[in-house]
Amino acid sequence: MKRFVLVILLALAAASVPCTPSKPAVTIVYATANGKKFHSKSCRTIKKSKVEGIPLEEAIKKGLEPCKICKPSN
C-alpha cells in the first residue's frame, strides 16, 4: 500500500511540473563586412576572408542574398 501511494505521489509531482517549450534553433550564416551574400561556414569563397557569424534572419533583413555556391539557407 505504501508503495502504491508513493507511486501516485510521484506521478502527481511529475504531472505538475510545467513543460517549458525549447527555443527554436537559430541558423548562423557568415558574411563579410561589405559583401552582398551570406554563406555557410565551410564555403570556399570566404575561406580567406574575415567573416562574422550572424543569424539567418538578420542576414535576410540586411538584404543579403544566399551564396549560389554553398546554398546556406537549405
C-alpha positions as CSV (number, residue, x, y, z in Angstrom):
1,M,0.0,0.0,0.0
2,K,2.8,2.4,0.8
3,R,4.4,1.7,-2.5
4,F,1.2,2.4,-4.3
5,V,0.8,5.8,-2.5
6,L,4.4,6.6,-3.3
7,V,3.9,5.9,-7.0
8,I,0.8,8.0,-7.1
9,L,2.5,10.9,-5.3
10,L,5.5,10.7,-7.7
11,A,3.1,10.7,-10.7
12,L,1.3,13.7,-9.5
13,A,4.5,15.6,-8.8
14,A,5.8,14.8,-12.3
15,A,2.5,15.9,-13.8
16,S,2.6,19.2,-12.0
17,V,6.0,20.2,-13.4
18,P,5.4,22.8,-16.1
19,C,6.7,21.9,-19.5
20,T,8.8,24.7,-21.0
21,P,9.0,24.8,-24.7
22,S,12.5,24.7,-26.1
23,K,13.8,27.6,-28.1
24,P,14.0,27.0,-31.9
25,A,17.5,26.6,-33.2
26,V,19.0,29.7,-34.7
27,T,20.7,29.2,-38.0
28,I,24.0,31.1,-38.2
29,V,25.4,32.2,-41.6
30,Y,28.5,34.1,-42.4
31,A,29.0,37.3,-44.3
32,T,31.9,39.7,-44.9
33,A,31.6,43.4,-43.9
34,N,31.0,44.6,-47.4
35,G,29.6,41.5,-49.1
36,K,26.2,41.2,-50.6
37,K,25.8,37.4,-49.9
38,F,25.7,35.2,-46.9
39,H,27.5,31.8,-46.7
40,S,27.8,28.6,-44.8
41,K,30.9,28.4,-42.6
42,S,32.6,26.0,-44.9
43,C,32.1,28.0,-48.2
44,R,35.2,28.1,-50.3
45,T,34.5,31.7,-51.4
46,I,35.1,33.0,-47.8
47,K,37.9,30.8,-46.7
48,K,40.5,33.6,-46.7
49,S,38.1,36.4,-45.7
50,K,37.3,37.9,-42.4
51,V,33.7,37.0,-41.7
52,E,31.2,37.4,-38.9
53,G,28.5,34.9,-37.9
54,I,25.0,36.3,-37.9
55,P,21.6,34.8,-37.6
56,L,20.0,33.9,-40.9
57,E,17.0,36.1,-40.2
58,E,19.3,39.1,-39.7
59,A,21.2,38.4,-42.9
60,I,17.9,38.4,-44.8
61,K,16.8,41.7,-43.1
62,K,20.0,43.3,-44.2
63,G,19.2,42.4,-47.8
64,L,21.9,39.8,-48.2
65,E,21.3,37.0,-50.6
66,P,22.4,33.4,-50.3
67,C,25.6,32.3,-52.0
68,K,24.9,30.3,-55.1
69,I,27.9,28.0,-54.4
70,C,27.3,26.9,-50.8
71,K,23.5,27.5,-50.7
72,P,23.4,28.2,-46.9
73,S,19.7,28.6,-46.5
74,N,18.9,25.0,-47.5
